[in-house]
């Protein structure tokens, strides 16, 4: 999503998808990843919001790139820059999404929110609008009508998130990425650069 002099627009930025390097992740994360990938293209998702949290450098962005790669032919992936997350319920942006949906009726719209911390932590005066927008688009009437799915990355922990966002029916999966254990990291490093 970009903002122009005439309002909001969707602009193609190229392919951000990438095949997932499964050896970088634990079996549990891979299971959760597979669930999200299937749910993104399902007609009846278990939830419309997936949250990837963890410390910087633990693989959240690469999981997102893998999800984009896995679902690129079955949906429209829209990257929402962090500074525009508060505008998700802006009438101009909603009109843009409605127009896009009318042209691509069969495909879900997947909003990718990187660094979405402000829209995930408990409601306060400075983020009320962002959280309300996320709630409406993930499980409200508009989110269902436009078949919107949301992938959000954050450095916040689950216990720091607004309870309404992480309830069953809204939340598809919450993946917490961590650094690989020493042995697995060494094995991976040896396979990438033998000797």
C-alpha positions in Angstrom: 0.0 0.0 0.0 1.3 3.4 -0.9 -0.1 6.9 -0.3 -0.2 9.2 -3.3 -1.5 12.7 -3.9 -4.7 11.1 -5.0 -5.1 8.8 -1.9 -4.1 5.2 -1.4 -3.0 2.8 -4.1 -1.7 -0.7 -4.5 1.7 -0.8 -6.1 3.5 -3.9 -7.3 6.9 -4.1 -5.6 8.1 -7.4 -7.0 8.3 -10.9 -5.5 9.0 -10.9 -1.8 8.3 -14.6 -1.5 11.0 -17.1 -0.8 11.1 -20.9 -0.4 11.3 -21.6 3.3 14.6 -23.1 4.6 12.9 -25.6 7.0 16.2 -26.5 8.7 16.2 -23.0 10.3 13.2 -23.8 12.4 12.0 -26.3 15.0 9.5 -29.0 14.2 6.8 -27.1 16.3 7.3 -23.9 14.3 7.2 -25.8 11.0 3.9 -27.4 12.1 2.4 -24.0 12.9 3.8 -22.5 9.7 2.1 -25.3 7.7 -1.2 -24.6 9.5 -1.0 -20.9 8.6 -0.1 -21.7 5.0 -3.2 -23.9 4.6 -5.5 -21.5 6.5 -4.5 -18.5 4.3 -6.1 -20.2 1.3 -8.9 -22.0 3.1 -12.5 -20.9 2.4 -13.2 -21.4 6.1 -10.1 -20.3 8.1 -9.9 -21.1 11.8 -8.9 -17.5 12.3 -8.0 -14.5 10.2 -5.0 -13.3 12.2 -1.6 -14.9 12.5 1.0 -13.4 14.7 4.8 -14.1 14.5 6.7 -12.9 17.5 10.2 -13.1 18.7 13.4 -11.3 19.2 15.0 -9.5 16.2 17.0 -11.9 13.9 15.1 -15.1 14.8 13.4 -15.7 11.5 10.1 -13.9 11.5 10.5 -12.2 8.2 11.7 -15.4 6.5 8.6 -17.1 7.7 6.5 -14.4 6.2 8.4 -14.7 2.9 7.8 -18.4 3.0 4.1 -17.9 3.5 4.0 -15.4 0.6 5.8 -17.9 -1.6 3.4 -20.7 -0.6 0.2 -18.7 -1.2 1.1 -16.2 -3.9 -1.0 -17.9 -6.5 -4.1 -18.1 -4.2 -4.3 -14.7 -2.8 -3.2 -11.0 -3.0 -0.5 -10.2 -0.5 -0.5 -6.5 0.5 2.4 -5.2 2.6 1.3 -2.4 5.0 4.3 -0.3 6.2 4.4 0.2 10.0 3.6 3.9 9.7 0.4 3.1 7.9 -1.0 0.5 10.3 -3.1 3.1 12.0 -4.8 3.9 8.7 -6.2 0.4 8.1 -9.8 1.5 8.7 -9.4 4.7 6.8 -12.3 5.0 4.3 -10.0 5.6 1.4 -8.0 2.4 2.2 -11.2 0.4 2.7 -12.5 1.7 -0.7 -9.2 0.5 -2.3 -9.6 -2.9 -0.8 -13.2 -3.2 -1.9 -12.3 -2.2 -5.5 -9.5 -4.8 -5.5 -11.8 -7.5 -4.1 -14.4 -6.8 -6.9 -11.7 -7.5 -9.5 -10.3 -10.6 -7.7 -13.4 -12.2 -6.2 -12.0 -15.6 -5.5 -8.8 -14.6 -3.8 -8.4 -13.6 -0.2 -6.5 -10.4 0.6 -3.6 -11.0 2.9 -2.4 -8.0 4.8 1.2 -8.3 5.9 2.0 -6.0 8.9 5.7 -6.0 9.8 6.6 -4.5 13.1 3.0 -4.3 14.2 3.7 -3.9 17.9 1.6 -0.8 18.3 -1.5 -2.6 16.9 -1.1 -5.7 19.1 -0.3 -4.4 22.6 -3.2 -3.6 25.0 -5.4 -0.6 24.1 -4.3 2.9 25.2 -5.0 6.4 24.0 -2.2 6.3 21.5 -3.1 3.0 19.7 -6.9 2.5 20.2 -7.5 3.2 16.5 -4.9 0.7 15.3 -6.2 -2.1 17.5 -9.9 -1.4 16.6 -9.0 -1.5 12.9 -7.2 -4.8 13.4 -10.1 -6.3 15.3 -12.6 -5.3 12.6 -10.5 -6.5 9.7 -9.5 -9.8 11.4 -13.0 -10.9 12.6 -15.4 -8.1 11.9 -18.0 -7.9 9.2 -15.7 -6.1 6.8 -12.9 -8.6 7.3 -15.3 -11.4 6.4 -16.9 -9.6 3.5 -13.6 -8.9 1.9 -12.0 -12.2 2.9 -9.1 -10.5 4.6 -6.3 -12.5 6.3 -3.6 -10.8 8.4 0.0 -11.8 9.1 1.6 -9.6 11.7 5.1 -9.6 13.0 6.2 -8.2 16.4 8.9 -8.2 19.0 6.2 -8.2 21.7 5.4 -11.4 23.7 2.0 -13.0 23.8 1.4 -11.9 27.4 1.9 -8.3 26.2 -0.9 -8.5 23.5 -4.4 -7.2 23.7 -6.6 -10.1 24.8 -9.3 -9.5 22.1 -6.7 -10.1 19.4 -5.6 -13.5 20.6 -8.9 -15.1 21.3 -9.9 -18.3 19.5 -11.8 -17.7 16.3 -9.8 -14.5 15.5 -6.2 -15.9 16.0 -5.2 -18.6 13.6 -1.7 -19.2 15.1 0.8 -17.4 17.2 4.4 -18.5 16.4 7.2 -17.5 18.7 10.5 -17.7 16.9 13.7 -18.3 18.9 17.4 -18.9 18.1 18.2 -22.5 17.2 19.8 -24.5 19.9 23.7 -24.6 19.7 23.8 -28.1 18.2 21.2 -27.5 15.5 22.8 -24.1 14.7 26.2 -25.7 14.3 24.8 -28.5 12.1 23.1 -25.9 9.9 26.3 -23.8 9.7 28.3 -26.9 8.7 25.9 -27.8 6.0 25.9 -24.3 4.5 29.7 -23.8 4.7 31.5 -27.2 5.0 34.8 -26.9 6.7 
